[in-house]
Amino acid sequence: MNPTSVLIYHLDSVMYAIPLANVDRVTRAVEITTVAELDRTSNILGVINVHGAIVPVINTRRMLGLVERTLSIDDVFIIADSGQRKVALIVEGVDQLVTINAAHLTQAHSVLPEFPHLKGVARMAEGLVLIHDLEACLSAGDAAAINTALKMAQPTATHGVAA
């Protein structure tokens, strides 16, 4: 892996990151519109309206196998490009932007093969940082369900997100 600029965020006491090149914006959490056609076991909680674009919201805790909790007014959304579409990741807080040296990066599949949505693990002074592979965040089933749901019905209770 080459040196990589990442946005570090946290869930519970664990640090995670996504490549900065994928990040569109960070914003306060807003009400999520549920979409009936989505499978309740998927990583997709629903959708939000971001300046007129319908963006699926990923239940980051479920995706990572963490204990789930309700959305808090202190949570934030990281709006990012997954390669397939923009997505919103629910996180507890954003910590910092850093560039991680390639010497401090390990490919995730060599140490955590059971987590295909992780791209790498970085060693930093503050501890280990798990780096997401955003392209793997949406399963083929999730992507198909979102596409079907959006074609069948527009959400009715969306709220816009400020820039």
N, C-alpha and C positions, 0 to 999 in steps of 0.2 A: 504494500500500500504506500502511496505517496503521502507527503505531508498534506494534512487536511484541515481546513478551517471548519469548525463545528459550533453549533449552538448547544450549550449544555443546559439541561433542565433536570428536575428531580421529581421522583415519585417516592414517597416515604423517605428513606434515607439513602436511596440509591441514585447515583448520577447516570443519566443517559444523554445521548447527543444525536443530533441529526446534522448532516452536512449543510453548511451555511448556504451553499449554492442552491439547495432545495427550498430554503425558507423564503416565504413571501412576506409574512408579517406575524407579529405576536399581538394578540388582543385579549381583552377580558372575555371570560366565558359568557355566553348568552343562552337563552332558551333554545333547546334542541327540539325540532319537530320530528316526531316519530313517523315512520313510514310503514304502514301495515304490511306491505309486501316483503319486508325484510325479515329474515329468520332471526328469532330472538337469541339464538346461540352464536350469531355472527359477531365479529368485532365491530360492526357498524351500529352505533346507537340511534342514528337518525341523520337529519340534515340541518344545515343552517344556510341563511341567505347572506352571502358576502358580496355586497355591491351588485346585486342582481344575479349573481352566479350561485347555483345550488351546490353546496359543498358537503360531502359526507363527513360525519364526525366519527372518528375511530375511538373506541373504548380502549384507551392505551393500557389500562390496568388489566382488562380481560385478555388483551393480546399478549401481555407479558406474564400472565398467570398470577397476577397479584390479587389480593383481596379487593373486591369491588366496593365502591362507596358512591353515595349520591353526589351529584355535581354541587360544588360549593361556589359561593359568590367570590371566593378568593382564587379559584382556579383560573387558568388562562388557556386559550387555544393557540396552538402553533399552526398557522395556515401554511401548508407546504405542498410542493409539487412532488407527487409520488411516481411520476413518469407516465402513469395512466391518466391521472386527473389530479386536481387539487384536493387535498384532504385536510381535516382539522384534527389535530391530536390534542386530547385533554391532558394537561399536566398541572402539577401543583404550583410550579413556579419556574421561571427561567433564571439561570444563575450567571452565565457569562458566555462570551465569544472567545474562542481560543484557536490557535493553530497547533495541531498535534504533530510532532515530528514522527516520521516514518519508523524510526528506531523504537518508538514507544507504542507502536501499533501491532496487534496480532489479529490475524484473520479469525473471525468468530467461529467459522465452521470447524476449525481445528480444536477449539476448546469448548464450544457450546453448540454442537451439531443439532441438538433438539430445538433450537430457536432459529428457524430460517429467516426471520425478519431482522436478525442482527447481522451487521456487516463486519464489525470488528470490536475489539476490546483495547482500550488505551490505558496505559499506566501514566498517572499524573501524581503530583505531590499530594493532592487531596484524596487520592484513592483511584480505584478503577472506574472507567467510564465505558458504558456499553453503547456502541454506535449502531443506530438503526439503518437498515436497508429499506428505504421507503418504498421501493418497487415491490417488496415482498409483503408490505403491510396489508394490502388488499388481496385477498385470495381471489381466484378466478370466480368462485361462487359469489363472493361479496360484490365484485365488480358487476357481474351479470345481474344480481339482485337489485343493485342500485340502478343500473340502466333500465331494467324492467319497471321498477317502481317509479322512476322519474318519467317514463313514457306514459304510464297508466294514470298517474294522478300527481298534480302539483301539490306540495305541502300547503296547508292552510294557516298555520300559526307561526310563520317565520318572523324573525326579527333581524334587521340589518346589523352589520358589524361596522363600527367606525374605523377609519384608516388609522 
